[in-house]
Amino acid sequence: MSSRTQGSKRRGGMILAGVSIVALALTACTGGGSGGGGSTSKPAELSGTGWERADADQIAQGGSLNLAVDAIPANWNLYNLDSGTVDDQFLSNLYTPSFINIKEDGTWEANPDFATSVELKTEDPQVVEIKINPDAVWSDGTAMSVEDFAATWKSLNGVDPAYAPTATNVWKDIESVTAGDSPQDVLITFKNKNADWPSILGNIWPKWLGATPESFNTLWATGPYAADGTTYVSGGPYIVSKIDQTGAVVTFEPNPKWWGDKPKLDNIIFKQVSRSGLAQAFSNSEIDVFSIGSNADNYETAKKRSDAEIQRSRGTTYNHITLNGTSEVLSDPEVRQAFAKSINRQTIAEARLAAIDAPTDLLNNLIFLPGQDGYEDDASKVLGYDIEAAKKQLEDAGWKEGSGGIREKDGQKLTVRYVIDSDNPVSAETSQQVQAMVKEAGFDLQIDTVPSDDFFTKYVTTETRDFDAVSFAWQGTAFPISSTESIFYPADSGQNFPGVTDDSLGELWASANAELDPDKRLEIAKEIDKKIVALATTLPLFPVPYTYGVKTGLVNYGPTQFETIDWKNVGWKK
């Protein structure tokens, strides 16, 4: 998995599959198809991609696509610490090249727009070769080359701490990035074998962005710029034409330097829309696609729009509760486990999902999603609902029942501060459910509602960790083993919001990443999952199938679990 989402959009919002996020993205928590009456498909019938497909000659030339985001990027460099949400990933896919495409089944292939071939040349040493399409250029005319890969590697390999990326997964295992027969022949040599090497081949940026820590941190702070720092740049079929910071609107238009088939749309407009306002915006035809998430009211609203339909696919996003292992009250893993055992996850899942006709299965693994090879139930054995077991763990940890049933230790109440953002009704409802549940075990849960814009910048950060408990969602990837590492190891990783780890995980992840035998690798990953579940810092709740309201006629865009969006062929059916 890999990518935080606030529950539907930014800090990760729900993106439709990004390609190669090598660290999980986060999103806030809100949230074939059928007609406006809604879908009656059963969970087993859900496919990996739910959009309507169309060939290029079936798509009209022109038109606009209006989409919603929770917020425009705080930094347009996806791997900067101010970035890394699902919405950030989403937008990055329009202006940074990806040298592979993920197919519906989660496997990958070379992206012919950017690469004539991508292959593992040798296993010992491990050498990957990417032959860049000779026509591929950045919109300022600079040819894409080995220098772009080298600059990306320099930024993300963890050698120079001044770069401070969100994660160094896979990149840290690379020994060198050099040219083969030409600057468009890229040879990546690994010092440590890594089986998920294809996961890094999306969102490669131009050489000038990663040239120095200063450029990495600041050059794209307000937009994706060319080396001059003022002109927008793109390596994809669309380019930013305008960023309206006041109105929080970003407009993309076709990239005039694009070498591939002509993009179908005249523009793609991203509008910042609060999660509470999404349903109304879709109902008013202000946006063309609506990520319903797990919000029942949103679902009912989407079904009522006459020129739209409900589309579904299997999802990669899962809701969870993160616990701050550095906070005084939750520093003891026994207390964290007791907190988890006090929560009836099934009740929460049913409250969120049954009303949108979605399956209410729980997530019981922190690496693999249901349906992925390697998934097995580890969490219910350690974190499953058991009030009596929770009470005993608290007693054994020295927390005795006090006034009103709230436990105390050394004169301190067992108070847990649960931070939620003000613009997230799903998190609000979940927190209230949790508040009532954990009280039975003796926890005093205090809900602290903070401004939505501050949620991932002031409270849920690895610098402040200004919370005891918090809800958002992680979005998984087709490369779940390596991409999960930075959430749990090391303790000071840019995505380890709990701030604690199990020191044995470093060696285990190194072994898993280096194991090229898929069966042996899965066995190591299963051992890792048992350890991170036992940490009780991330309490998995449930996976969320993607459920979208989509304006009728839109093709090659909609809900998808893994499949890469081919933006040049997104448009309106003739």
C-alpha positions as CSV (number, residue, x, y, z in Angstrom):
1,M,0.0,0.0,0.0
2,S,1.2,3.5,-0.2
3,S,-0.3,6.9,-0.1
4,R,-2.2,8.7,2.5
5,T,-5.6,10.0,1.8
6,Q,-7.8,12.1,4.0
7,G,-10.7,9.9,3.5
8,S,-11.4,10.8,0.0
9,K,-9.2,13.2,-1.6
10,R,-6.3,15.3,-0.5
11,R,-3.9,14.1,2.1
12,G,-4.7,11.9,-0.2
13,G,-8.0,12.2,-1.8
14,M,-9.0,9.3,-3.7
15,I,-7.1,9.1,-6.8
16,L,-7.8,6.8,-9.5
17,A,-4.7,4.7,-9.7
18,G,-1.4,6.5,-9.7
19,V,1.4,4.6,-11.1
20,S,4.3,4.2,-9.0
21,I,4.0,5.8,-5.7
22,V,6.8,4.1,-3.8
23,A,5.5,5.3,-0.4
24,L,1.9,5.2,0.6
25,A,-0.2,8.2,0.0
26,L,-2.8,9.5,2.4
27,T,-6.3,10.7,1.9
28,A,-8.9,12.2,4.2
29,C,-11.9,9.9,4.8
30,T,-15.2,10.3,3.0
31,G,-15.6,8.9,1.0
32,G,-19.5,-1.5,-15.3
33,G,-21.6,0.9,-13.5
34,S,-25.3,1.3,-13.4
35,G,-27.6,4.1,-14.3
36,G,-28.8,6.9,-12.0
37,G,-30.7,4.3,-9.9
38,G,-27.4,3.0,-8.5
39,S,-25.6,-0.3,-8.8
40,T,-26.9,-3.6,-7.7
41,S,-23.7,-5.5,-8.3
42,K,-22.4,-7.8,-5.6
43,P,-18.9,-7.4,-4.2
44,A,-17.7,-10.5,-6.1
45,E,-18.7,-8.9,-9.4
46,L,-16.6,-5.8,-8.9
47,S,-13.8,-5.6,-11.5
48,G,-10.4,-3.9,-11.1
49,T,-11.6,-1.0,-13.4
50,G,-15.1,0.4,-13.5
51,W,-14.9,3.1,-16.1
52,E,-16.4,2.9,-19.6
53,R,-13.7,2.1,-22.2
54,A,-13.5,3.6,-25.6
55,D,-11.0,3.6,-28.5
56,A,-9.5,6.9,-29.6
57,D,-11.7,7.0,-32.7
58,Q,-14.8,6.8,-30.5
59,I,-13.9,9.9,-28.5
60,A,-14.9,13.4,-29.5
61,Q,-12.2,16.0,-29.9
62,G,-12.6,18.9,-27.4
63,G,-14.5,19.6,-24.3
64,S,-13.7,20.1,-20.6
65,L,-13.4,17.8,-17.7
66,N,-14.1,19.3,-14.3
67,L,-12.7,17.4,-11.3
68,A,-12.6,18.1,-7.5
69,V,-9.6,18.0,-5.2
70,D,-9.6,18.6,-1.4
71,A,-6.8,21.2,-1.9
72,I,-4.3,22.1,-4.6
73,P,-0.8,20.9,-3.8
74,A,1.1,22.5,-1.0
75,N,4.2,21.6,-3.0
76,W,4.1,20.3,-6.6
77,N,7.2,18.1,-5.9
78,L,5.4,14.9,-5.0
79,Y,8.1,13.6,-2.7
80,N,8.7,16.8,-0.8
81,L,7.6,16.6,2.8
82,D,4.8,19.1,2.2
83,S,3.4,16.9,-0.5
84,G,2.6,13.2,-0.9
85,T,-1.2,13.1,-0.7
86,V,-3.4,11.2,-3.1
87,D,-4.5,14.4,-4.8
88,D,-0.8,15.4,-5.1
89,Q,-0.1,12.0,-6.7
90,F,-3.1,12.5,-9.0
91,L,-2.1,15.8,-10.4
92,S,1.6,14.8,-10.7
93,N,0.6,12.0,-13.1
94,L,-0.4,14.8,-15.6
95,Y,2.9,16.6,-15.7
96,T,5.6,14.0,-14.8
97,P,6.4,11.0,-17.1
98,S,5.8,7.4,-16.2
99,F,7.8,4.8,-18.0
100,I,5.5,2.0,-17.1
101,N,1.7,1.5,-17.1
102,I,-0.1,-0.6,-14.5
103,K,-2.7,-2.8,-16.1
104,E,-6.1,-3.7,-14.7
105,D,-4.8,-6.9,-13.0
106,G,-2.0,-5.0,-11.3
107,T,0.8,-6.2,-13.5
108,W,2.9,-3.7,-15.5
109,E,4.2,-3.0,-19.0
110,A,6.4,-0.4,-20.6
111,N,4.6,2.8,-21.5
112,P,5.3,3.4,-25.2
113,D,4.8,7.1,-24.9
114,F,7.9,7.3,-22.8
115,A,9.9,4.1,-23.2
116,T,10.7,1.8,-26.1
117,S,11.6,-0.9,-23.5
118,V,11.9,-1.5,-19.8
119,E,13.6,-4.6,-18.6
120,L,15.7,-6.3,-15.9
121,K,19.0,-6.9,-17.7
122,T,20.8,-8.9,-15.0
123,E,20.0,-10.2,-11.5
124,D,23.5,-10.3,-10.1
125,P,24.2,-7.5,-10.0
126,Q,20.7,-6.3,-10.5
127,V,20.7,-3.9,-13.5
128,V,17.5,-2.4,-15.0
129,E,17.6,-0.8,-18.4
130,I,15.1,1.9,-19.6
131,K,15.3,3.0,-23.2
132,I,13.6,6.3,-23.4
133,N,11.4,7.1,-26.4
134,P,13.7,9.4,-28.5
135,D,10.8,11.7,-29.1
136,A,10.2,12.3,-25.4
137,V,10.9,15.9,-24.3
138,W,10.0,18.2,-21.5
139,S,7.7,21.1,-22.6
140,D,10.7,23.5,-22.6
141,G,12.3,21.4,-25.3
142,T,14.8,19.6,-23.1
143,A,15.1,16.0,-24.1
144,M,14.3,13.4,-21.4
145,S,17.5,11.6,-20.5
146,V,19.5,9.7,-17.9
147,E,20.1,13.0,-16.1
148,D,16.4,13.1,-15.1
149,F,16.6,9.7,-13.5
150,A,19.9,10.5,-11.9
151,A,18.5,13.7,-10.3
152,T,15.5,11.8,-9.0
153,W,17.7,9.1,-7.5
154,K,20.0,11.8,-6.0
155,S,17.0,13.3,-4.3
156,L,15.4,10.1,-3.0
157,N,18.3,7.8,-2.1
158,G,18.6,9.2,1.4
159,V,22.4,9.9,1.2
160,D,22.0,13.7,1.6
161,P,19.6,14.4,4.5
162,A,19.1,17.9,3.2
163,Y,16.7,16.6,0.6
164,A,14.4,15.1,3.3
165,P,12.0,13.2,1.0
166,T,8.8,11.6,2.2
167,A,10.4,8.2,1.6
168,T,13.4,6.5,0.1
169,N,11.9,3.2,-0.7
170,V,13.7,1.3,-3.5
171,W,15.8,4.4,-4.4
172,K,18.0,3.8,-1.4
173,D,19.0,0.4,-2.8
174,I,20.4,1.8,-6.0
175,E,24.2,2.0,-6.5
176,S,24.3,4.1,-9.6
177,V,22.3,5.6,-12.5
178,T,24.4,5.8,-15.7
179,A,24.0,6.1,-19.4
180,G,24.3,3.2,-21.7
181,D,24.8,3.7,-25.4
182,S,23.2,7.1,-25.3
183,P,21.7,9.6,-22.9
184,Q,18.3,8.0,-23.6
185,D,19.6,4.6,-22.5
186,V,19.3,4.5,-18.7
187,L,21.1,1.8,-16.7
188,I,20.1,1.5,-13.0
189,T,22.4,-0.6,-11.0
190,F,21.4,-1.8,-7.6
191,K,23.7,-2.3,-4.6
192,N,20.9,-4.1,-2.8
193,K,18.5,-6.2,-4.8
194,N,14.9,-4.9,-4.9
195,A,12.1,-6.9,-6.4
196,D,9.8,-3.8,-6.6
197,W,12.1,-1.9,-8.9
198,P,9.3,-1.1,-11.4
199,S,7.5,0.9,-8.7
200,I,9.9,3.8,-9.0
201,L,9.5,4.3,-12.8
202,G,6.6,6.7,-12.5
203,N,6.7,10.4,-11.6
204,I,10.3,11.0,-12.7
205,W,11.1,14.7,-12.6
206,P,13.4,16.9,-14.7
207,K,17.0,17.1,-13.8
208,W,16.8,20.7,-12.5
209,L,14.3,19.9,-9.7
210,G,16.6,17.4,-8.0
211,A,19.8,19.3,-8.7
212,T,20.2,20.7,-5.2
213,P,18.3,20.4,-1.8
214,E,17.2,23.9,-2.3
215,S,15.7,23.3,-5.7
216,F,14.1,20.0,-4.4
217,N,12.4,21.8,-1.5
218,T,11.5,25.1,-3.1
219,L,11.5,25.2,-6.9
220,W,8.1,23.6,-7.2
221,A,6.6,25.1,-4.0
222,T,4.0,27.0,-6.0
223,G,3.9,25.2,-9.3
224,P,5.8,22.7,-11.6
225,Y,8.4,25.0,-13.2
226,A,11.0,24.8,-15.8
227,A,14.6,25.6,-14.8
228,D,13.8,29.4,-15.1
229,G,11.5,29.1,-12.1
230,T,8.7,31.0,-13.8
231,T,7.5,28.9,-16.8
232,Y,5.3,25.9,-16.2
233,V,6.8,22.6,-17.4
234,S,5.3,19.2,-18.2
235,G,6.5,15.8,-19.4
236,G,3.0,14.6,-20.2
237,P,0.1,15.3,-22.7
238,Y,-1.2,18.2,-20.5
239,I,0.5,21.1,-18.9
240,V,-0.6,23.6,-16.2
241,S,-1.9,26.7,-17.9
242,K,-3.1,28.5,-14.7
243,I,-3.0,28.2,-11.0
244,D,-5.5,30.3,-9.3
245,Q,-4.4,30.3,-5.6
246,T,-7.2,32.6,-4.5
247,G,-9.9,30.6,-6.1
248,A,-8.1,27.3,-5.6
249,V,-8.5,26.2,-9.2
250,V,-5.8,24.6,-11.4
251,T,-6.3,24.4,-15.2
252,F,-4.4,22.1,-17.5
253,E,-4.4,22.4,-21.3
254,P,-2.8,20.2,-24.0
255,N,1.0,20.3,-23.9
256,P,2.1,21.9,-27.2
257,K,5.4,19.9,-27.1
258,W,3.6,16.6,-26.7
259,W,4.9,14.1,-29.2
260,G,2.2,11.4,-28.9
261,D,-1.4,11.1,-30.1
262,K,-3.3,14.4,-29.7
263,P,-5.0,14.7,-26.3
264,K,-8.8,14.7,-26.6
265,L,-9.8,17.4,-24.1
266,D,-9.4,21.1,-24.4
267,N,-8.8,21.4,-20.7
268,I,-8.9,19.7,-17.4
269,I,-10.0,21.8,-14.5
270,F,-9.3,20.9,-10.9
271,K,-11.4,22.8,-8.3
272,Q,-10.9,22.7,-4.6
273,V,-14.2,21.5,-3.1
274,S,-14.7,20.7,0.6
275,R,-15.8,17.2,1.2
276,S,-19.0,18.5,2.7
277,G,-19.7,20.3,-0.6
278,L,-18.8,17.6,-3.0
279,A,-22.3,16.1,-3.3
280,Q,-23.9,19.5,-4.0
281,A,-21.1,20.4,-6.5
282,F,-21.8,17.2,-8.4
283,S,-25.6,17.7,-8.2
284,N,-25.1,21.2,-9.6
285,S,-23.0,19.9,-12.5
286,E,-20.0,21.9,-11.2
287,I,-17.9,18.7,-11.3
288,D,-18.2,15.7,-13.6
289,V,-16.9,13.0,-11.3
290,F,-17.7,12.5,-7.7
291,S,-15.9,10.2,-5.3
292,I,-18.6,9.0,-3.1
293,G,-16.3,7.2,-0.6
294,S,-18.4,5.6,2.1
295,N,-20.8,8.5,2.6
296,A,-24.5,7.3,2.4
297,D,-25.9,10.8,1.8
298,N,-23.4,11.3,-1.0
299,Y,-24.4,8.0,-2.5
300,E,-28.1,9.0,-2.5
301,T,-27.3,12.4,-4.1
302,A,-25.2,10.8,-6.8
303,K,-28.0,8.4,-7.8
304,K,-30.4,11.3,-8.3
305,R,-28.4,13.1,-11.0
306,S,-30.2,12.3,-14.2
307,D,-27.3,12.7,-16.6
308,A,-24.9,10.5,-14.5
309,E,-24.4,7.0,-13.4
310,I,-22.8,5.0,-10.6
311,Q,-19.5,3.3,-11.4
312,R,-17.7,0.9,-9.1
313,S,-14.4,-1.0,-8.9
314,R,-12.4,-2.8,-6.3
315,G,-10.5,-0.3,-4.2
316,T,-7.0,0.3,-2.8
317,T,-8.0,2.7,-0.1
318,Y,-8.4,1.5,3.5
319,N,-9.6,3.4,6.5
320,H,-7.7,3.0,9.8
321,I,-6.9,4.7,13.1
322,T,-3.3,5.8,13.7
323,L,-2.1,6.0,17.2
324,N,0.8,8.2,18.3
325,G,3.4,5.9,19.9
326,T,5.4,8.9,21.2
327,S,2.5,10.3,23.2
328,E,2.7,9.6,26.9
329,V,-0.6,7.8,27.2
330,L,-0.1,5.5,24.2
331,S,3.7,4.8,24.5
332,D,2.9,1.4,25.9
333,P,2.0,-1.1,23.1
334,E,-0.2,-3.0,25.6
335,V,-2.3,0.1,26.0
336,R,-2.5,0.6,22.2
337,Q,-3.6,-3.0,21.8
338,A,-6.2,-2.6,24.5
339,F,-7.5,0.5,22.7
340,A,-7.8,-1.5,19.5
341,K,-9.6,-4.4,21.2
342,S,-12.1,-1.9,22.6
343,I,-13.3,-1.0,19.1
344,N,-16.0,-3.0,17.3
345,R,-14.6,-2.6,13.8
346,Q,-17.5,-4.5,12.2
347,T,-20.0,-2.0,13.6
348,I,-18.0,0.9,12.1
349,A,-17.7,-0.9,8.7
350,E,-21.4,-1.5,8.5
351,A,-22.2,2.1,9.4
352,R,-20.0,3.3,6.6
353,L,-20.5,0.8,3.8
354,A,-23.8,-1.0,4.0
355,A,-25.8,2.1,3.0
356,I,-23.8,2.4,-0.2
357,D,-24.3,-1.2,-1.1
358,A,-20.7,-2.0,-0.5
359,P,-19.2,-5.1,1.2
360,T,-18.5,-4.7,4.9
361,D,-15.5,-7.0,5.2
362,L,-12.8,-5.9,7.6
363,L,-9.2,-5.4,6.7
364,N,-6.9,-7.7,8.8
365,N,-3.6,-7.1,7.1
366,L,-1.4,-4.0,6.9
367,I,0.6,-4.9,3.8
368,F,-1.8,-6.6,1.5
369,L,-5.3,-5.8,0.5
370,P,-8.0,-8.5,0.2
371,G,-7.5,-10.1,-3.2
372,Q,-3.8,-9.5,-3.3
373,D,-1.5,-12.5,-3.2
374,G,-0.2,-12.8,0.3
375,Y,-3.2,-11.5,2.2
376,E,-4.1,-13.3,5.4
377,D,-5.8,-12.4,8.6
378,D,-3.2,-11.3,11.1
379,A,-5.0,-8.3,12.8
380,S,-8.1,-10.0,14.3
381,K,-5.8,-12.2,16.4
382,V,-4.1,-9.3,18.0
383,L,-6.4,-6.3,17.6
384,G,-9.9,-8.0,17.3
385,Y,-12.8,-6.7,19.3
386,D,-12.6,-8.1,22.9
387,I,-13.6,-5.8,25.7
388,E,-12.7,-8.2,28.5
389,A,-9.2,-8.8,27.0
390,A,-8.8,-5.0,26.7
391,K,-9.7,-4.5,30.3
392,K,-7.2,-7.1,31.4
393,Q,-4.4,-5.6,29.4
394,L,-5.1,-2.2,31.0
395,E,-5.2,-3.7,34.5
396,D,-1.9,-5.5,33.8
397,A,-0.4,-2.3,32.6
398,G,-1.3,-0.6,35.9
399,W,-4.4,1.3,34.7
400,K,-7.1,0.9,37.4
401,E,-10.7,1.7,37.1
402,G,-11.6,5.1,38.6
403,S,-14.4,7.6,38.7
404,G,-17.1,7.1,36.1
405,G,-15.3,4.0,34.8
406,I,-12.4,6.0,33.4
407,R,-9.1,4.3,34.3
408,E,-6.3,6.1,36.1
409,K,-2.6,5.5,36.8
410,D,-0.3,7.6,39.0
411,G,-3.0,10.2,39.2
412,Q,-3.4,10.5,35.5
413,K,-6.6,9.7,33.6
414,L,-6.5,7.4,30.6
415,T,-7.4,10.3,28.2
416,V,-6.8,9.9,24.5
417,R,-7.0,13.0,22.3
418,Y,-8.6,12.0,18.9
419,V,-7.9,14.7,16.3
420,I,-10.3,15.1,13.3
421,D,-10.5,17.7,10.6
422,S,-13.5,20.0,10.6
423,D,-14.5,19.2,7.0
424,N,-14.8,15.5,7.3
425,P,-18.2,14.2,8.4
426,V,-17.1,10.5,8.1
427,S,-14.2,11.0,10.5
428,A,-16.5,12.9,12.9
429,E,-19.0,10.0,12.9
430,T,-16.3,7.4,13.3
431,S,-14.7,9.3,16.2
432,Q,-18.0,9.5,18.0
433,Q,-18.5,5.7,17.6
434,V,-15.0,5.0,18.8
435,Q,-15.6,7.4,21.8
436,A,-18.6,5.4,23.0
437,M,-16.9,2.0,22.4
438,V,-13.6,2.6,24.2
439,K,-15.2,4.2,27.2
440,E,-16.5,0.7,28.1
441,A,-12.9,-0.4,28.6
442,G,-12.0,2.7,30.6
443,F,-10.7,5.2,28.0
444,D,-11.6,8.8,28.1
445,L,-11.6,9.8,24.5
446,Q,-11.6,13.5,23.8
447,I,-12.5,14.6,20.2
448,D,-10.5,17.6,19.0
449,T,-11.8,19.1,15.8
450,V,-9.2,21.2,14.0
451,P,-9.3,23.3,10.8
452,S,-9.2,21.1,7.7
453,D,-6.4,23.1,6.1
454,D,-4.2,22.5,9.2
455,F,-4.9,18.8,9.6
456,F,-1.9,17.5,7.6
457,T,0.3,20.5,8.0
458,K,0.1,21.3,11.7
459,Y,-1.3,18.3,13.5
460,V,-0.7,15.0,11.5
461,T,3.0,15.5,10.7
462,T,6.1,13.6,11.7
463,E,7.5,16.8,13.1
464,T,4.6,17.7,15.4
465,R,2.6,14.5,16.0
466,D,0.0,16.8,17.6
467,F,-2.5,14.0,18.3
468,D,-2.9,10.8,20.3
469,A,-5.3,9.2,17.7
470,V,-6.3,10.2,14.3
471,S,-8.2,8.9,11.3
472,F,-7.3,9.1,7.6
473,A,-6.9,6.5,4.9
474,W,-3.9,4.9,3.2
475,Q,-4.1,4.1,-0.5
476,G,-2.3,0.9,-1.6
477,T,-0.4,0.2,-4.7
478,A,0.4,-2.7,-7.0
479,F,3.7,-2.9,-5.2
480,P,2.6,-3.4,-1.6
481,I,5.7,-4.8,0.1
482,S,8.3,-2.1,-0.5
483,S,5.8,0.7,-0.6
484,T,4.6,0.0,3.0
485,E,8.0,0.1,4.6
486,S,8.2,3.9,5.2
487,I,4.9,3.9,7.2
488,F,6.4,1.5,9.8
489,Y,10.2,1.7,9.5
490,P,12.3,3.5,10.5
491,A,10.8,5.4,13.4
492,D,11.9,8.7,11.9
493,S,10.6,8.0,8.4
494,G,8.7,10.8,6.7
495,Q,5.6,8.7,6.7
496,N,5.8,7.0,10.1
497,F,3.3,9.2,11.9
498,P,3.2,7.0,15.1
499,G,6.9,7.6,15.5
500,V,7.8,4.1,16.8
501,T,8.9,0.9,15.2
502,D,10.2,-2.6,15.7
503,D,14.0,-2.5,15.1
504,S,13.9,-6.0,13.6
505,L,11.8,-4.7,10.7
506,G,14.8,-3.1,9.0
507,E,16.5,-6.4,8.3
508,L,13.2,-8.1,7.4
509,W,12.3,-5.5,4.9
510,A,15.8,-5.5,3.4
511,S,15.4,-9.3,2.9
512,A,12.0,-9.0,1.4
513,N,13.0,-6.2,-1.0
514,A,16.0,-8.2,-2.1
515,E,14.2,-11.5,-2.6
516,L,13.5,-12.0,-6.3
517,D,11.7,-15.4,-5.7
518,P,8.0,-14.3,-5.3
519,D,7.1,-17.2,-3.0
520,K,10.0,-16.7,-0.6
521,R,9.3,-13.0,-0.7
522,L,5.7,-13.5,0.4
523,E,6.7,-15.5,3.3
524,I,9.0,-12.7,4.6
525,A,6.2,-10.2,4.0
526,K,3.8,-12.3,6.1
527,E,6.3,-12.2,9.0
528,I,6.6,-8.5,8.6
529,D,2.9,-8.0,8.8
530,K,2.6,-9.9,12.1
531,K,5.2,-7.6,13.6
532,I,3.6,-4.4,12.4
533,V,0.2,-5.5,13.5
534,A,1.6,-6.2,17.0
535,L,2.9,-2.7,17.2
536,A,-0.7,-1.6,17.3
537,T,0.1,1.8,15.8
538,T,-2.1,1.5,12.8
539,L,-5.5,-0.1,13.5
540,P,-7.0,-1.3,10.2
541,L,-10.7,-0.8,9.8
542,F,-12.0,-1.8,6.3
543,P,-11.1,-1.5,2.6
544,V,-13.4,0.8,0.6
545,P,-14.5,-0.2,-2.9
546,Y,-14.3,2.8,-5.2
547,T,-17.8,4.1,-5.9
548,Y,-18.1,7.1,-8.2
549,G,-20.8,9.3,-9.6
550,V,-19.8,9.9,-13.2
551,K,-21.3,12.1,-15.8
552,T,-22.7,10.1,-18.7
553,G,-20.4,10.0,-21.7
554,L,-17.1,10.3,-20.0
555,V,-14.8,7.5,-21.1
556,N,-11.5,6.0,-20.0
557,Y,-11.7,7.7,-16.6
558,G,-13.5,6.7,-13.4
559,P,-13.0,4.2,-10.5
560,T,-10.0,1.9,-10.9
561,Q,-8.0,-0.2,-8.4
562,F,-4.6,-0.1,-10.2
563,E,-5.0,0.7,-13.9
564,T,-3.0,3.7,-15.1
565,I,-5.1,6.5,-16.6
566,D,-4.1,7.3,-20.2
567,W,-4.8,11.0,-20.0
568,K,-4.5,11.6,-23.7
569,N,-7.5,9.3,-24.3
570,V,-9.7,10.6,-21.5
571,G,-12.7,12.4,-23.0
572,W,-16.3,12.5,-24.0
573,K,-17.8,9.7,-26.2
574,K,-19.0,10.8,-29.7
